[in-house]
């Protein structure tokens, strides 16, 4: 792959104008409506799914660790012993403002 962004953009446009897949360069059928070929689309779907699962798992781990150590799961502020809620007052206020 070229180092400069502009070179990649030029290659992308050239492949696309020629009727090829911009990622791998495979010739597509004229009736095919998508920009990328079926193999590249499958790759992107698989990559995005795996990345999303990884991010969600990391978020769950952080949430549970903070919850166990009496911290706000969103921002990590230490909560007092007498505080009954899970989320700190600042994050609750942000949530209420977002909802209303």
matplotlib code that plots the C-alpha trace (Angstrom):
import matplotlib.pyplot as plt

x = [0.0, 1.2, 2.3, 0.5, -3.2, -3.5, -2.0, -4.5, -7.3, -6.1, -5.9, -9.3, -10.9, -9.0, -10.2, -13.7, -13.9, -12.6, -15.5, -13.2, -13.4, -11.5, -10.0, -8.8, -9.1, -11.4, -13.6, -17.2, -20.3, -22.1, -25.3, -23.6, -24.8, -22.3, -18.9, -16.9, -16.9, -18.7, -15.4, -14.4, -17.9, -17.8, -14.4, -15.7, -18.7, -16.6, -14.0, -16.6, -18.4, -15.2, -14.1, -17.6, -17.5, -14.0, -15.0, -18.2, -16.3, -13.8, -16.6, -18.3, -15.1, -14.4, -18.0, -17.9, -14.5, -15.6, -18.9, -17.2, -14.7, -17.5, -16.7, -19.0, -19.0, -19.1, -16.4, -14.6, -15.1, -14.9, -18.4, -18.9, -20.0, -23.4, -24.2, -26.8, -26.9, -24.4, -23.8, -22.4, -24.5, -22.7, -23.3, -26.9, -27.4, -25.9, -28.2, -31.3, -30.4, -29.9, -33.3, -35.3]
y = [0.0, 3.5, 5.6, 8.8, 9.2, 11.0, 8.1, 5.7, 8.0, 8.1, 4.3, 4.0, 6.3, 4.6, 1.1, 2.3, 4.1, 1.0, -1.1, -2.9, -3.5, -0.6, -2.9, -5.9, -4.9, -7.8, -6.9, -6.7, -7.3, -4.3, -5.2, -5.4, -2.4, -2.4, -0.7, -3.6, -7.2, -9.9, -11.2, -7.8, -7.1, -10.4, -9.4, -6.1, -7.7, -10.2, -7.7, -5.3, -8.0, -9.3, -5.8, -5.0, -8.1, -7.3, -3.8, -5.0, -7.6, -5.1, -2.7, -5.4, -6.3, -2.7, -2.2, -5.2, -4.4, -0.8, -2.0, -4.5, -1.9, 0.7, 3.0, 4.6, 2.2, 5.1, 7.5, 5.6, 8.0, 6.3, 6.2, 6.6, 3.7, 5.3, 6.0, 3.5, 3.9, 2.3, 5.4, 8.7, 11.8, 13.6, 10.7, 10.4, 14.1, 13.7, 10.7, 12.6, 15.5, 13.2, 11.5, 14.7]
z = [0.0, -0.8, 2.2, 1.2, 1.6, -1.7, -3.6, -2.0, -2.9, -6.5, -6.7, -5.1, -7.7, -10.6, -9.6, -9.0, -12.4, -14.1, -12.6, -10.2, -6.5, -4.9, -2.2, -4.1, -7.8, -8.9, -11.9, -11.0, -13.1, -14.6, -12.8, -9.4, -7.3, -4.5, -4.6, -3.1, -4.3, -2.4, -0.8, 0.4, 1.8, 3.7, 5.1, 6.3, 7.9, 9.7, 10.8, 12.1, 14.0, 15.6, 16.6, 18.1, 20.2, 21.4, 22.4, 24.1, 26.1, 27.3, 28.3, 30.3, 32.1, 33.0, 34.1, 36.4, 37.9, 38.7, 40.1, 42.4, 43.7, 44.5, 41.6, 39.1, 36.1, 33.6, 34.9, 37.6, 40.5, 43.8, 45.5, 49.2, 51.5, 52.2, 48.5, 47.5, 43.7, 41.2, 39.1, 40.5, 40.7, 37.9, 35.5, 36.6, 35.9, 32.4, 31.8, 33.0, 30.7, 27.8, 28.3, 28.7]

ax = plt.figure().add_subplot(projection="3d")
ax.plot(x, y, z, "-o")
ax.set_aspect("equal")
plt.show()
